[in-house]
Amino acid sequence: MAEHDGGYKTLFSHPEMVADLLRDFIHEDWVRELDFKTLRMIPGNFVTPELSSRECDVIWQVRRRGDRRLYIYLLIEFQSTVDPYMALRMMVYLGLLYQELLKDPEIARSGKLPPVLPLVLYNGKALWRAAQEISELIEEVPGGLERYRPQLRYCLLDEMRMAGSELESLRNVAAGIFRLEKSREPEALQEVMTALLEWLQGPEHAELRRSIASFIRHNLLPARMPGIEIPELTELEEVKSMLADRVIEWTQEWKQEGVQKGQAEALEQARGVLLQDLERRFGPLPEEVRQRIETIASIEALAEFMLRAGAAPSLAALTAGPA
């Protein structure tokens, strides 16, 4: 699992996050019947008879309101890249989950397996083009064999394709995380963190606040500001204060690093063009000529040298002048 996906797994190990995800992003009638107070995460490790282990990301169970008999299971997979065989993976995970659930005496008595929502939460930049139905991955054979193709559809939430206006209208912690992921300006980050701190007041949300702080510290900021050293902070309020104090400075450093990197790349490219031109005109270059060109440290100095090179009748005439 990618590190970023692991950060999402930690966030959605909190019932508040799962409840918010279902309430405002799964627009189906059955969600309104759920008793979110009964949400409980169950282990996601299942072992096949061949003793080969597979791990899905997060599995939750929840009951319908007024129904003490039946659990509904949520099988949540986190993706930051497109997997063309995600439908197959979800079918395997679902089979392992059902195999494990058969050990439940209540299920054994009823003879029926509980319903499961297979959910893929995707936060990558590329458009998700993978099949959402397992039957789409299987070749069709005429003559009746198509009747036996397995069927399984997973629910896809493509975070980066969610409308910003829709997310901003929701008083919803999951929506806040999605807004953090989509934000590109320091002001937007601060705005979302202010909202999250308002929504998550009170000691009952302390652990979730710390998980969000860790996600911002270890997953979000390194992607926004690569190469910048970020202090180790554990509280969301501390992260917000730190960003207010340092983000302008960091952004300037980040931009300056980008400018310097661009200048270095342009200088290297110009050196290559000059060397090719000199070799075309004068043949193989002596090592001292190559070293002299490699030591030119600015675009301005190299441009001046290139002008002289264009007018020089020979290498001796070119290298006789100053670098």
C-alpha positions, 0 to 999 in steps of 0.5 A, a space after each residue: 500500500 502506498 504511504 498516502 493510501 496508508 494515511 487515508 486508512 488511518 483517517 477512515 479508522 474513525 467512525 466519524 469519518 465513515 459516517 460522514 462519508 456515507 451520509 453525504 457521498 453515498 446518495 442511496 435510500 438505504 443509507 438513511 436507515 443506518 444507525 451510525 452509533 453501531 459502526 464498528 471496525 473489524 479486522 481486515 486480514 483474512 487467510 485463505 485455506 492455502 495460508 496466503 494472506 491478503 489485506 484489504 484496507 478498512 472494513 466496517 459493520 453497521 446495523 439498520 435502525 430498529 434491526 438488531 439482527 442484520 449487519 451491513 458491511 462496508 469494504 473500503 479500499 483506498 487508491 491513489 493510482 488507477 488499478 485496471 483490475 480493481 473489480 477483480 481485487 474487490 471480488 477476491 476481498 469480498 469472497 474472503 470476507 464472506 468466508 470469514 463471516 461464515 464463522 459467525 453463528 448468527 449467519 450460519 443459523 440464517 443461511 443468508 450472507 449479509 449485504 456488503 458495499 464494496 467502496 473504492 475511494 480514489 484521490 489520484 489525478 488521472 481519470 479513473 477508467 477501470 471497469 467498475 463491474 467484474 463482468 466487464 473484465 471477462 471475455 464473452 463467449 456466445 452460446 450461453 456461457 455468458 450466463 455464468 460470468 460473475 457479477 460484482 459492482 463496486 462503488 467509486 468515489 473519485 475525490 478529485 472530480 468532486 465539485 469544489 462548491 459541493 464540498 464547501 457546502 457540507 459541514 462534513 469532516 470527510 468533505 473537509 479532508 477532500 478539500 484539503 487534498 484539492 487545495 493548492 493555496 495556503 489560504 485555502 488550507 487555513 480555511 479548511 483547518 479552521 472549519 475542521 477545528 470548529 467541527 471537532 471541538 471537544 475531547 471526544 474528537 481528540 484522537 481524530 484531530 490528531 489523526 488529521 494533524 498527522 495526515 497533514 504533517 506526513 502526507 499532505 504537506 510533503 507533497 505540496 512542499 517537497 524538500 521543506 523540513 516540517 516540524 513534528 507536531 501532533 495537534 491540529 491546532 499546532 499544525 494550523 498555527 505553524 502553517 500561519 507562521 511558516 507557510 509564506 516563508 516555505 512557499 517563497 523557498 519552494 518557489 525560489 528552489 523551483 526558479 533555481 532548479 529551472 535556471 540550472 536545467 536551462 544552463 545545462 541544456 545551453 551547455 549541451 547545445 554549445 558543445 554540439 555546435 562546436 563539435 559540428 564546426 571543429 570536430 572532437 573537442 579537447 577535454 580542456 575545452 569541455 571543462 572550460 564550458 562546464 565551469 561557466 556558472 551563469 546563463 549570462 556568461 554562457 550567452 556571452 561565450 556563445 556569441 564569441 563562439 559563433 564568430 570564432 574562426 577556430 578553437 584556438 581563437 575562442 579559447 584565447 579570450 576570457 571565459 
